[in-house]
Structures are given as C-alpha cells and as structure tokens.
Amino acid sequence: MYCFRLIPACLLALLLWWVNSPVQAQSPNVLFIAVDDLASTLGCYGDLVAKTPHIDRLAESGVCFRHAYNQLPLCNPTRASVMTGLRPDRIKVYDLDRHFRDEIPDVVTLSQSFQQAGYFAGRVGKIYHYNVPASIGTDGFDDPPSWQVTVNPKGRDTTEEHLIFNAEPHRKISAALSWLAAEGGDEEQTDGMIATEAIRLMREKKEQPFFLGVGFFRPHTPYVAPKKYFDMYPLESMRLPYAPEGDRQDIPTAAFAHNCPIPNYGLDEATLLQATQAYYACVSFIDAQVGRLLDALDELGLAENTIVVFWSDHGYHLGEHDGIWQKRTLFEEAAQAPLIVRAPLSVTENQWGRGDCDAIVEFVDIYPTLVDIAGVEAPSNLDGKSLQPLLQNPHAEWDGEAITQILRPADDRLAEPVMGCSIRTQRYRYTEWGEGKHGVELYDHHSDPNEFHNLRTDPDAKVQSVIRELRPRLRAKASGKTPTVPVNPSRL
C-alpha cells in the first residue's frame, strides 16, 4: 500500500522536471525557409506579374517585412551573416571562398543555439553557400556544427545541364543568363525533392521541437523549372524595367558590378525577355514548394506551434538602371530582400500581429528575433535586435536603419579593390565607394523610390546636411576600408 502512495509522488516529480526542462512539448518549432536569389517578385510585395499564391498566404498570416535588408548581396557572405547574427566586418567574409570560422572559430550559430536548448537541428538543401549547380547533392560550403542531420537531394536538373540554354556561353551557367523549361514534374527537380525530404523530416520529428533549415536553389541561375511554370508567363506579357534617359550618367563606375559592367550584358531584348520569363517561372515553382511545406504543417498538426521564417539571401536585378542583372549592387533591388515571419499564437500569450511592416529592418535581426520568440538562450554579442515588437504590432514605432556593403575587385575599371557601403533609413539611401574616393550616392526615397536621381552630383545645403548626418552613422557599422584578410578577387 505504501508503494502505491509513492507512485503519484514520482509522477509529480517527473512532471515538475519536464515543466522546468529546457525543452517542453510546447517549445515552438522553427521552419527556416531560404530561397536563393529571390527579388521581391512576389504578389505580397506588390509585383503585379508574379503568381505566388502560397507565399502570399504566408504573408497574410504573418508579418511581411517590406523593407528588410541583407548585409552583403552575395550568397556566401549574406548567409554567413544571417546564421552568425554578425555583420561582414566582424566575420570577415566578403567573397565566396572564405568560411566565417576562419575568423571566429568558436561562434555559436543560430541553429547551434537551438541545439543547445535541446532542439533537433537539420538542414535540407542550401542554407550555407554552394557552388551551384556543381555542388548540388553535396554538403556544399556548409558548417557541420550547425546541424545534426543534413540531406542533399540531387534532381534531374543536375543531369540535364546539357539541355540548358546559355545566353552567354563564355560564362558558366551558374553565373550567366541561362535557363531550361524542363520536362517532368516538380518532385523530379532538386527543389521539389528538397520539399519532399523536408516534409519527411517534419513527420519524423513532429514529437520533439525542431529547427529545420530548408534551402531552395532556384531562382538562382540557371533558371530551371518544369515547363508548366514557363507557360504561366507568356513572353508577350513580359516587359523590361523602365529607366529614364541618361540614368547611368550620375552613377559612379564602382556602383556597377564587375560581372555586369555593360548594360544587359550586350544581349538583345528578345533574349532578355526570355530570361525574365524563366526567372518568374522559377519563382512560381518555388512558391509551389513553399505551399507544400505549409500544407504539411497543417496536415501534421504542427502549424499552431511552428515559427515560419521565409527569406531570400539577397535581392536581385532584372534589368533595372538600364541593364543591371543579378546581384552584387547596393541599389534597392539587391540590398532589399523578402522576409516574412509567422509566429504562432501558441508560442506565448502575446497576440501576434499580422500584415505588412514598413519599418527598416536588417537580416542580422533574424537571429535575435528567433531566439527571443522561442525563449532560447543565445550569445550576447549579436549585431541585430529582436523584431518581436514589430511581430506583435507591425506599425509600432521603430527607429531602424540598415547597412549593406559589397567589395569590388581591382579590374580594368578600378585601379584598386573598392569597398562599397550603404545606409538605408526610412527616407534616404546614402552610399560611399572606397570611403568616398570612388564615388558617393544619395537617393531620397520619398520622391525617388527607384533611385534614379543621385542628389550627390549637385548637392545643395540640404543634401550636404543629410550627408553629414548619415556618414558617421554608416561608418559606425561598416568602416568602408579594404579588407586585410584573404580575399579571392575572382570570387567576389
């Protein structure tokens, strides 16, 4: 009889241990969705061409940050910055070859913080950098401590590279305007397989808290998607971006990326429209895969306890400023990128907000935001700040500014390597090239949201006053100096 009295006490002790343990049944999962080279070509960002119903419904059920900015618009540096929560000048990563642990070997990454709190942390596809498409199906330029499990699908897009059309044969297909309207279905493509494997892991791990990184390769070049997505965008409906006559005359030479120094790569309009069609096809293809992930959360009963984060590593140019393509600039199109966060009501007793947020936020804010929402301990030296106030009220007062930078190699245009640094405030974008030696730009987004008119070319007293205010704020977070760490000029 005495033994039977002990059983409830033991169960009570076990319950008390469980309630106070680092991970409880109600600890929120994190579905961390990364998309490669995605501009704000989404319906929820106001693009009237894009057909993206699934990402749009995620935006409707969460907070869509319409002014979120990456720290360096190149795959490896921006992904390293997001995952460490640190700016490029702290991790010393500016090219595609350097690993952040070369500079800070003991850094605790975002997914490591969740592991330390008792979470399962897994990755499917591309979170850290890959040399696409050759490295698809491998771990790429990964960080082993960040994950307990990695899954690297490899679809028919990798075996059908010989079918891809390359508009610039002198470049590799991963760097050129290149595309393929592929035969077959979604799940035969690498990104379709990534969605399938991510759903499998969610099903396997649904009884324990998980941090699942899901990284899609498209719309990175080559633009490959099943043919049905190309059919959604008839060529006759495609248009190239508007630019006023002489748009480039007030832009410093260094502002144009070294991999796209001449307008439109010298290609004709018909080819450019085909490339635009292919890009949008890939966007809709990825949208469908995101829809599969969201549906799986619902079907598995996980949606009410899963934080969903959707982000692209940087923005992307589709011919703006009279012919800029791809990334590597400090204009709005490359510096700004999609960021959507949906925090489930079950995470805390707080009422989470929904809708668009126009505050200026940065990608270094992602790390502190997620650990804050989930109640996970994290390093104290992160460079960003938690966006939880904006997730509770997207229209809350917010004193934000964003810093983005890019390094140019010495070439036939520039006699020396040049660091470009830019600060984006609610009203202005101010940019310096080589601390101003190689050019300065100032754009007023109240009157010039497309950054057509560089006010620095003929500055009045007001412009000079704005520059005096913004320059020290920029240099406080990005020195603008040429790096002293190893940098591979061919990989910038």
C-alpha positions as CSV (number, residue, x, y, z in Angstrom):
1,M,0.0,0.0,0.0
2,Y,2.9,2.3,0.8
3,C,4.4,1.7,-2.6
4,F,1.2,2.7,-4.3
5,R,1.3,6.0,-2.5
6,L,4.8,6.7,-3.9
7,I,3.7,6.4,-7.5
8,P,1.8,9.7,-7.7
9,A,4.7,11.4,-6.0
10,C,7.1,10.0,-8.5
11,L,4.9,11.1,-11.3
12,L,4.6,14.5,-9.8
13,A,8.4,14.8,-9.6
14,L,8.7,13.7,-13.2
15,L,6.1,16.3,-14.3
16,L,7.9,19.0,-12.4
17,W,11.2,18.1,-14.1
18,W,9.5,18.1,-17.5
19,V,7.9,21.5,-16.9
20,N,11.3,23.0,-15.9
21,S,13.4,21.2,-18.6
22,P,15.0,23.2,-21.4
23,V,12.7,21.8,-24.0
24,Q,9.0,21.3,-23.4
25,A,6.2,19.9,-25.6
26,Q,5.1,23.5,-26.3
27,S,8.5,24.8,-27.3
28,P,7.9,26.2,-30.8
29,N,9.4,24.5,-33.8
30,V,11.2,26.7,-36.4
31,L,10.7,26.1,-40.1
32,F,13.5,28.2,-41.7
33,I,12.9,28.6,-45.4
34,A,15.7,30.2,-47.5
35,V,15.4,31.0,-51.2
36,D,18.4,31.7,-53.4
37,D,18.5,35.0,-55.4
38,L,14.8,35.9,-54.9
39,A,13.9,39.5,-55.6
40,S,10.7,41.0,-54.2
41,T,9.0,39.5,-57.3
42,L,6.1,38.3,-55.1
43,G,2.4,39.2,-55.1
44,C,2.6,40.2,-51.4
45,Y,5.4,42.7,-52.3
46,G,3.2,44.3,-54.9
47,D,4.6,42.6,-58.0
48,L,1.7,42.5,-60.5
49,V,3.3,39.9,-62.7
50,A,4.3,37.3,-60.1
51,K,1.9,34.4,-59.4
52,T,2.8,33.4,-55.9
53,P,-0.4,32.4,-54.0
54,H,1.3,30.2,-51.4
55,I,4.0,32.8,-50.3
56,D,1.2,35.4,-50.4
57,R,-0.9,33.4,-47.9
58,L,2.1,33.0,-45.6
59,A,2.5,36.8,-45.7
60,E,-1.2,37.3,-44.9
61,S,-0.9,35.0,-41.8
62,G,2.3,36.6,-40.6
63,V,4.3,39.8,-40.8
64,C,5.7,40.8,-44.2
65,F,8.7,43.0,-43.8
66,R,8.6,45.2,-46.9
67,H,11.9,46.9,-46.1
68,A,14.3,44.2,-44.9
69,Y,17.9,44.5,-46.0
70,N,20.7,42.0,-46.3
71,Q,24.2,42.8,-45.1
72,L,26.1,41.8,-48.3
73,P,24.4,40.9,-51.6
74,L,26.4,37.8,-52.4
75,C,25.5,34.2,-51.4
76,N,28.3,33.2,-49.0
77,P,28.7,36.4,-47.0
78,T,25.0,37.1,-46.5
79,R,24.2,33.5,-45.4
80,A,27.1,33.5,-43.0
81,S,25.9,36.8,-41.6
82,V,22.4,35.6,-41.1
83,M,23.5,32.4,-39.4
84,T,26.0,34.1,-37.1
85,G,24.0,37.2,-36.4
86,L,27.1,39.2,-37.1
87,R,28.0,41.8,-39.8
88,P,30.5,41.1,-42.5
89,D,33.2,43.3,-40.9
90,R,33.1,41.1,-37.8
91,I,33.1,37.7,-39.5
92,K,35.5,39.0,-42.3
93,V,33.6,37.2,-45.1
94,Y,33.4,39.2,-48.3
95,D,33.8,36.5,-51.1
96,L,32.5,33.1,-52.0
97,D,35.6,31.2,-50.6
98,R,36.1,32.3,-47.0
99,H,34.4,30.5,-44.1
100,F,33.3,32.5,-41.1
101,R,35.0,30.1,-38.8
102,D,38.4,31.1,-40.3
103,E,37.9,34.4,-38.3
104,I,35.7,33.3,-35.4
105,P,36.1,29.6,-34.9
106,D,34.0,29.3,-31.7
107,V,31.0,31.3,-32.8
108,V,27.6,29.8,-31.9
109,T,25.4,29.8,-35.0
110,L,21.6,30.3,-35.0
111,S,20.8,26.6,-35.3
112,Q,23.5,25.7,-32.7
113,S,21.7,27.9,-30.2
114,F,18.6,25.8,-30.7
115,Q,20.6,22.6,-30.5
116,Q,22.0,23.7,-27.1
117,A,18.4,24.3,-26.0
118,G,17.6,20.6,-26.8
119,Y,16.2,21.0,-30.3
120,F,16.8,18.8,-33.2
121,A,18.5,20.8,-35.9
122,G,18.5,19.6,-39.5
123,R,19.1,21.0,-43.0
124,V,17.7,20.0,-46.3
125,G,19.2,21.8,-49.4
126,K,21.0,25.1,-49.3
127,I,21.4,27.2,-46.2
128,Y,25.1,28.0,-46.3
129,H,26.8,28.6,-49.7
130,Y,27.0,26.1,-52.5
131,N,28.9,26.5,-55.8
132,V,25.8,25.8,-57.8
133,P,25.0,23.8,-59.8
134,A,28.1,21.6,-59.5
135,S,27.8,21.1,-55.7
136,I,24.1,20.2,-55.7
137,G,23.8,16.9,-53.9
138,T,26.7,17.6,-51.5
139,D,27.1,19.5,-48.3
140,G,28.5,22.5,-50.2
141,F,30.3,25.1,-48.2
142,D,28.5,24.0,-45.1
143,D,29.1,24.3,-41.3
144,P,29.0,20.8,-39.7
145,P,28.4,22.1,-36.1
146,S,25.2,23.8,-37.2
147,W,23.4,20.6,-38.0
148,Q,22.7,17.1,-36.6
149,V,21.4,15.9,-39.9
150,T,21.9,17.1,-43.5
151,V,20.0,16.0,-46.5
152,N,21.3,16.8,-50.0
153,P,18.8,15.9,-52.8
154,K,20.0,15.9,-56.4
155,G,17.4,16.0,-59.1
156,R,17.2,15.7,-62.9
157,D,18.1,19.4,-63.2
158,T,21.7,18.4,-62.5
159,T,21.7,15.6,-65.0
160,E,20.1,17.7,-67.7
161,E,22.6,20.6,-67.7
162,H,23.5,19.8,-71.3
163,L,19.9,20.9,-72.2
164,I,20.2,24.3,-70.6
165,F,20.4,27.3,-73.0
166,N,23.2,29.7,-72.1
167,A,22.8,33.2,-73.5
168,E,26.4,33.9,-72.5
169,P,28.5,30.9,-73.5
170,H,31.7,32.4,-72.2
171,R,30.3,32.2,-68.7
172,K,29.4,29.2,-66.6
173,I,25.7,28.5,-66.5
174,S,25.7,29.3,-62.7
175,A,26.8,32.9,-63.5
176,A,25.1,33.5,-66.9
177,L,21.6,34.2,-68.0
178,S,20.7,30.6,-68.7
179,W,17.5,28.6,-68.5
180,L,15.6,25.4,-69.2
181,A,11.8,24.7,-69.4
182,A,12.2,21.2,-68.1
183,E,10.1,18.1,-68.8
184,G,8.7,16.2,-65.9
185,G,7.1,17.1,-62.6
186,D,8.1,19.2,-59.6
187,E,9.4,16.3,-57.5
188,E,11.9,15.3,-60.1
189,Q,13.7,18.6,-59.7
190,T,16.1,19.2,-56.9
191,D,13.9,21.8,-55.2
192,G,10.9,19.5,-55.4
193,M,12.9,16.8,-53.8
194,I,14.0,19.3,-51.1
195,A,10.4,19.9,-50.2
196,T,9.7,16.2,-50.1
197,E,12.6,15.5,-47.8
198,A,11.8,18.4,-45.5
199,I,8.2,17.1,-45.1
200,R,9.6,13.7,-44.3
201,L,11.8,15.1,-41.5
202,M,8.9,17.2,-40.1
203,R,6.9,14.0,-39.9
204,E,9.7,12.1,-38.2
205,K,10.5,14.8,-35.7
206,K,7.0,16.1,-35.0
207,E,7.1,14.8,-31.4
208,Q,10.1,16.9,-30.5
209,P,11.0,20.5,-31.1
210,F,12.9,21.0,-34.3
211,F,14.8,23.7,-36.1
212,L,14.6,22.8,-39.8
213,G,16.5,24.7,-42.4
214,V,15.0,24.2,-45.9
215,G,17.0,25.9,-48.6
216,F,15.8,26.1,-52.2
217,F,18.3,26.6,-55.1
218,R,16.1,28.5,-57.6
219,P,15.6,31.1,-58.9
220,H,19.5,31.2,-58.9
221,T,20.9,30.7,-62.4
222,P,20.4,28.5,-64.3
223,Y,16.7,29.2,-64.2
224,V,15.3,25.7,-64.4
225,A,11.7,24.8,-63.7
226,P,9.1,22.5,-65.1
227,K,7.6,23.7,-68.3
228,K,4.2,24.4,-66.8
229,Y,5.6,27.3,-64.9
230,F,7.0,28.9,-68.0
231,D,3.5,28.6,-69.5
232,M,2.2,30.8,-66.7
233,Y,4.2,33.8,-68.1
234,P,3.6,34.3,-71.9
235,L,6.5,36.1,-73.5
236,E,4.2,38.8,-74.8
237,S,3.4,39.7,-71.3
238,M,7.0,40.3,-70.2
239,R,8.5,43.8,-70.0
240,L,11.9,45.2,-69.1
241,P,12.1,47.8,-66.3
242,Y,11.8,51.4,-67.1
243,A,14.8,53.7,-66.8
244,P,14.9,57.4,-67.7
245,E,17.2,58.5,-70.5
246,G,20.8,59.0,-69.2
247,D,20.0,57.1,-65.9
248,R,23.6,55.9,-65.6
249,Q,25.3,59.3,-66.0
250,D,25.1,60.2,-62.3
251,I,26.1,56.8,-61.0
252,P,29.7,56.0,-60.0
253,T,31.5,53.4,-62.0
254,A,32.1,51.3,-58.9
255,A,28.3,51.1,-58.3
256,F,28.0,48.7,-61.3
257,A,29.0,45.1,-60.5
258,H,32.2,43.8,-62.2
259,N,30.3,40.8,-63.5
260,C,27.7,43.1,-65.3
261,P,29.8,46.2,-66.4
262,I,27.8,46.9,-69.6
263,P,24.1,47.3,-70.0
264,N,22.2,44.0,-70.3
265,Y,25.4,42.1,-71.0
266,G,25.0,43.4,-74.5
267,L,22.1,41.0,-75.2
268,D,19.1,41.8,-77.3
269,E,15.7,42.5,-75.9
270,A,14.1,39.2,-77.1
271,T,16.8,37.2,-75.1
272,L,16.3,39.4,-72.1
273,L,12.5,38.8,-72.1
274,Q,13.1,35.1,-72.3
275,A,15.4,35.4,-69.3
276,T,12.7,37.4,-67.4
277,Q,10.1,34.7,-68.2
278,A,12.4,32.0,-67.0
279,Y,13.1,33.8,-63.7
280,Y,9.4,34.3,-63.0
281,A,8.8,30.6,-63.8
282,C,11.3,29.6,-61.2
283,V,9.7,32.0,-58.6
284,S,6.3,30.3,-59.2
285,F,8.0,26.9,-59.0
286,I,9.5,27.7,-55.6
287,D,6.2,29.2,-54.5
288,A,4.6,25.8,-55.1
289,Q,7.2,24.1,-53.0
290,V,6.6,26.5,-50.2
291,G,2.9,25.7,-50.4
292,R,3.7,22.0,-50.0
293,L,5.6,22.8,-46.8
294,L,2.8,25.0,-45.4
295,D,0.2,22.3,-46.2
296,A,2.4,19.7,-44.5
297,L,2.5,21.8,-41.3
298,D,-1.3,21.8,-41.3
299,E,-1.7,18.2,-42.1
300,L,0.8,17.2,-39.4
301,G,-0.9,19.4,-36.8
302,L,2.3,21.5,-36.4
303,A,1.2,24.8,-37.8
304,E,-0.1,26.2,-34.4
305,N,3.3,25.5,-32.8
306,T,5.8,26.4,-35.6
307,I,7.5,29.7,-36.3
308,V,7.9,30.0,-40.0
309,V,10.6,32.2,-41.4
310,F,10.8,32.9,-45.2
311,W,13.8,34.8,-46.5
312,S,16.0,35.2,-49.6
313,D,19.7,35.7,-49.2
314,H,19.6,39.0,-51.1
315,G,17.6,40.8,-53.8
316,Y,18.1,40.6,-57.5
317,H,18.2,42.8,-60.6
318,L,16.2,42.0,-63.7
319,G,17.5,44.9,-65.9
320,E,17.0,47.9,-63.7
321,H,19.1,51.1,-64.2
322,D,19.2,50.5,-67.9
323,G,20.5,46.9,-67.8
324,I,21.7,45.7,-64.4
325,W,21.2,41.9,-63.8
326,Q,21.7,39.6,-60.9
327,K,23.1,40.8,-57.5
328,R,26.3,42.5,-56.2
329,T,25.0,46.1,-56.1
330,L,24.0,48.5,-53.3
331,F,20.8,49.6,-55.1
332,E,17.5,48.9,-53.5
333,E,16.8,45.9,-55.8
334,A,19.8,43.9,-54.5
335,A,20.0,45.3,-50.9
336,Q,16.4,44.7,-50.1
337,A,15.0,41.1,-50.0
338,P,11.9,39.3,-48.9
339,L,11.5,38.5,-45.2
340,I,8.3,37.0,-43.8
341,V,7.8,35.8,-40.2
342,R,4.8,34.0,-38.9
343,A,4.8,33.4,-35.1
344,P,2.1,31.0,-33.9
345,L,-0.3,32.1,-31.2
346,S,0.7,29.2,-29.0
347,V,4.3,30.4,-28.5
348,T,3.3,32.9,-25.8
349,E,0.2,34.6,-24.5
350,N,1.0,37.6,-26.7
351,Q,-1.3,38.5,-29.6
352,W,0.9,38.4,-32.6
353,G,0.3,40.9,-35.4
354,R,-0.4,40.3,-39.0
355,G,0.1,42.3,-42.2
356,D,2.7,44.5,-43.8
357,C,5.5,46.2,-41.9
358,D,7.2,49.2,-43.4
359,A,9.9,49.6,-40.7
360,I,13.6,49.4,-41.8
361,V,15.0,46.1,-40.5
362,E,18.1,44.0,-41.2
363,F,18.9,40.4,-41.8
364,V,21.2,40.4,-38.7
365,D,17.9,40.9,-36.8
366,I,16.7,37.4,-37.7
367,Y,18.9,35.5,-35.2
368,P,18.0,37.6,-32.1
369,T,14.3,37.6,-33.2
370,L,14.0,33.8,-33.3
371,V,15.8,33.1,-30.1
372,D,13.7,35.8,-28.4
373,I,10.4,34.3,-29.6
374,A,11.3,30.8,-28.7
375,G,12.9,31.6,-25.4
376,V,16.2,30.2,-26.4
377,E,19.5,31.4,-24.9
378,A,21.9,33.0,-27.4
379,P,25.2,34.8,-27.5
380,S,25.0,38.3,-26.0
381,N,27.1,39.9,-28.8
382,L,24.8,39.6,-31.7
383,D,24.7,42.7,-34.0
384,G,21.0,42.8,-34.6
385,K,18.0,43.3,-32.4
386,S,14.8,41.3,-31.9
387,L,11.9,42.2,-34.1
388,Q,9.4,40.9,-31.6
389,P,7.8,44.4,-31.1
390,L,7.1,44.5,-34.8
391,L,5.7,41.0,-34.8
392,Q,3.3,42.0,-32.1
393,N,2.4,45.3,-33.9
394,P,3.8,45.8,-37.4
395,H,3.0,49.5,-37.1
396,A,4.9,50.0,-33.8
397,E,7.4,52.8,-33.6
398,W,10.7,51.6,-34.7
399,D,14.0,53.5,-35.1
400,G,15.6,51.3,-37.7
401,E,18.4,51.7,-40.3
402,A,20.1,49.1,-42.5
403,I,23.7,48.7,-43.5
404,T,24.7,46.8,-46.7
405,Q,28.1,46.5,-48.3
406,I,29.9,44.9,-51.2
407,L,33.6,44.6,-52.2
408,R,34.7,45.3,-55.8
409,P,38.0,43.7,-57.1
410,A,40.6,45.7,-59.0
411,D,40.0,45.4,-62.7
412,D,40.1,47.5,-65.9
413,R,37.6,49.9,-64.4
414,L,39.1,50.2,-60.9
415,A,42.8,50.5,-60.1
416,E,42.4,49.1,-56.6
417,P,39.9,47.0,-54.7
418,V,37.0,49.2,-53.5
419,M,34.6,48.6,-50.7
420,G,31.1,50.0,-51.1
421,C,29.0,50.7,-48.0
422,S,25.4,51.9,-47.9
423,I,23.0,53.0,-45.2
424,R,19.2,52.9,-45.7
425,T,17.0,55.0,-43.5
426,Q,13.2,55.4,-43.7
427,R,13.8,58.3,-46.2
428,Y,17.3,58.0,-47.7
429,R,19.9,55.7,-49.1
430,Y,23.5,57.0,-48.7
431,T,26.3,55.1,-50.3
432,E,30.1,55.5,-50.3
433,W,32.6,53.8,-52.6
434,G,36.1,53.5,-51.1
435,E,35.2,55.9,-48.3
436,G,34.0,58.3,-50.9
437,K,37.2,58.3,-53.0
438,H,35.5,56.3,-55.8
439,G,32.1,57.9,-55.6
440,V,29.1,58.9,-53.4
441,E,25.4,58.4,-53.9
442,L,22.4,59.9,-52.1
443,Y,18.8,59.0,-53.0
444,D,15.6,60.4,-51.5
445,H,13.1,57.6,-51.3
446,H,10.2,59.9,-50.6
447,S,10.5,61.4,-54.1
448,D,12.6,58.9,-55.9
449,P,11.9,55.3,-54.8
450,N,13.6,53.9,-57.9
451,E,16.9,55.7,-57.1
452,F,17.1,57.4,-60.5
453,H,18.4,60.8,-59.3
454,N,21.8,60.9,-57.4
455,L,21.5,64.0,-55.3
456,R,25.2,64.0,-54.6
457,T,26.0,65.1,-58.1
458,D,24.8,68.6,-57.5
459,P,24.4,69.0,-53.7
460,D,22.5,71.9,-52.2
461,A,22.7,72.8,-48.5
462,K,20.0,70.3,-47.5
463,V,21.8,67.4,-49.3
464,Q,25.1,68.4,-47.7
465,S,23.4,68.4,-44.3
466,V,21.9,64.9,-44.9
467,I,25.3,63.5,-45.9
468,R,26.9,65.0,-42.8
469,E,24.3,63.2,-40.7
470,L,24.4,59.8,-42.4
471,R,28.2,59.4,-43.0
472,P,29.1,58.8,-39.3
473,R,26.1,56.5,-38.8
474,L,27.2,54.4,-41.8
475,R,30.9,54.2,-40.8
476,A,30.0,53.3,-37.2
477,K,28.7,49.9,-38.6
478,A,30.8,49.5,-41.8
479,S,34.3,51.0,-41.9
480,G,34.4,51.1,-45.7
481,K,38.1,50.1,-45.7
482,T,39.6,47.4,-47.9
483,P,39.8,44.1,-46.0
484,T,43.2,42.9,-44.8
485,V,42.0,39.2,-44.6
486,P,42.5,36.9,-47.6
487,V,40.0,37.7,-50.4
488,N,39.8,35.9,-53.8
489,P,39.2,38.6,-56.4
490,S,37.7,36.0,-58.8
491,R,35.1,35.0,-56.2
492,L,33.7,38.5,-55.3
